[in-house]
């Protein structure tokens, strides 16, 4: 058990609920990939292990200005989330774009080469 878990267990249920609610608010704001990972309370080492890659490669990925949607989706899914791509236009409702950046085995292999 981590020190964080031990600390949280000492708090009242009401305080834990407030902390969880605030964390959700922060997560819903604009963030970089590394900020998102930190908000989810994951280290680079832990996430790299989940993604079966080296920590250094994950660090490089988080600093990149450009990446495949499928790579970003894989990153988000590894943290327990999902990734939606939304197009916004003036004077119309936002549109969720589907079937772009979907994961498949061939793209995973190519992305692994790109990340290394």
C-alpha positions as CSV (number, residue, x, y, z in Angstrom):
1,X,0.0,0.0,0.0
2,X,1.4,3.4,-0.9
3,X,1.6,6.4,1.4
4,X,-1.1,8.1,-0.6
5,X,-3.5,5.2,0.0
6,X,-2.7,5.1,3.7
7,X,-3.3,8.9,3.9
8,X,-6.6,8.6,2.0
9,X,-7.9,5.9,4.3
10,X,-7.4,8.2,7.3
11,X,-9.7,10.8,5.8
12,X,-13.5,10.9,6.4
13,X,-15.7,9.5,3.6
14,X,-16.9,13.0,2.9
15,X,-13.4,14.4,2.5
16,X,-12.4,11.5,0.2
17,X,-15.5,12.2,-1.9
18,X,-14.6,15.8,-2.2
19,X,-11.1,15.0,-3.2
20,X,-12.3,12.5,-5.8
21,X,-14.8,15.0,-7.2
22,X,-12.1,17.7,-7.5
23,X,-9.8,15.2,-9.2
24,X,-12.5,14.5,-11.7
25,X,-12.9,18.2,-12.3
26,X,-9.2,18.6,-12.9
27,X,-9.1,15.6,-15.2
28,X,-11.9,17.1,-17.3
29,X,-9.9,20.3,-18.0
30,X,-7.2,20.7,-20.7
31,X,-4.1,18.8,-19.9
32,X,-0.9,17.5,-21.5
33,X,-0.5,13.7,-21.6
34,X,1.9,13.8,-18.7
35,X,-0.4,16.1,-16.6
36,X,-3.3,13.6,-17.3
37,X,-1.1,10.7,-16.2
38,X,-0.2,12.5,-13.0
39,X,-3.8,13.4,-12.3
40,X,-4.6,9.7,-12.6
41,X,-1.9,9.1,-10.0
42,X,0.3,7.0,-12.3
43,X,4.0,7.1,-12.6
44,X,5.8,6.9,-15.9
45,X,7.3,3.6,-14.7
46,X,3.9,2.1,-13.9
47,X,2.2,3.3,-17.1
48,X,5.2,2.1,-19.2
49,X,4.9,-1.3,-17.6
50,X,1.2,-1.4,-18.5
51,X,2.0,-0.4,-22.1
52,X,4.9,-2.9,-22.2
53,X,7.4,-0.3,-23.1
54,X,10.4,1.4,-21.6
55,X,9.9,4.4,-19.2
56,X,12.3,6.5,-21.4
57,X,10.2,5.9,-24.5
58,X,7.1,6.8,-22.6
59,X,8.7,10.1,-21.5
60,X,9.7,10.9,-25.1
61,X,6.1,10.1,-26.2
62,X,4.6,12.5,-23.6
63,X,6.8,15.3,-24.8
64,X,6.0,14.9,-28.5
65,X,4.0,17.6,-30.3
66,X,2.5,15.1,-32.8
67,X,1.3,11.5,-32.4
68,X,-1.1,9.0,-34.0
69,X,-4.6,9.0,-32.6
70,X,-4.3,5.2,-32.1
71,X,-1.2,5.7,-30.0
72,X,-2.9,8.4,-27.9
73,X,-5.9,6.1,-27.5
74,X,-3.7,3.2,-26.4
75,X,-2.1,5.6,-23.8
76,X,-5.5,6.7,-22.5
77,X,-7.0,3.2,-22.4
78,X,-4.0,2.0,-20.4
79,X,-5.0,4.5,-17.7
80,X,-8.5,3.2,-17.7
81,X,-10.1,5.8,-19.9
82,X,-11.4,6.1,-23.4
83,X,-10.6,8.7,-26.1
84,X,-13.2,10.5,-28.2
85,X,-12.4,12.8,-31.1
86,X,-14.9,15.6,-31.4
87,X,-15.1,18.1,-34.3
88,X,-16.5,21.5,-33.5
89,X,-17.9,23.9,-36.0
90,X,-19.4,27.4,-35.7
91,X,-23.2,27.4,-35.5
92,X,-23.6,23.6,-35.2
93,X,-23.4,21.0,-32.6
94,X,-20.1,19.1,-32.0
95,X,-19.8,15.9,-33.9
96,X,-18.1,12.8,-32.6
97,X,-15.8,11.2,-35.2
98,X,-15.9,7.5,-35.2
99,X,-13.6,4.8,-36.7
100,X,-10.5,6.9,-36.8
101,X,-7.5,5.9,-34.7
102,X,-9.0,2.6,-33.9
103,X,-6.6,0.1,-32.5
104,X,-5.5,-2.9,-34.5
105,X,-2.5,-5.1,-34.2
106,X,-0.7,-3.8,-37.3
107,X,-0.9,-0.2,-36.2
108,X,0.4,-1.2,-32.7
109,X,3.5,-2.8,-34.2
110,X,4.2,0.3,-36.3
111,X,3.6,2.6,-33.4
112,X,6.0,0.7,-31.2
113,X,8.7,1.2,-33.8
114,X,7.9,4.8,-34.0
115,X,8.1,5.3,-30.2
116,X,11.4,3.6,-29.9
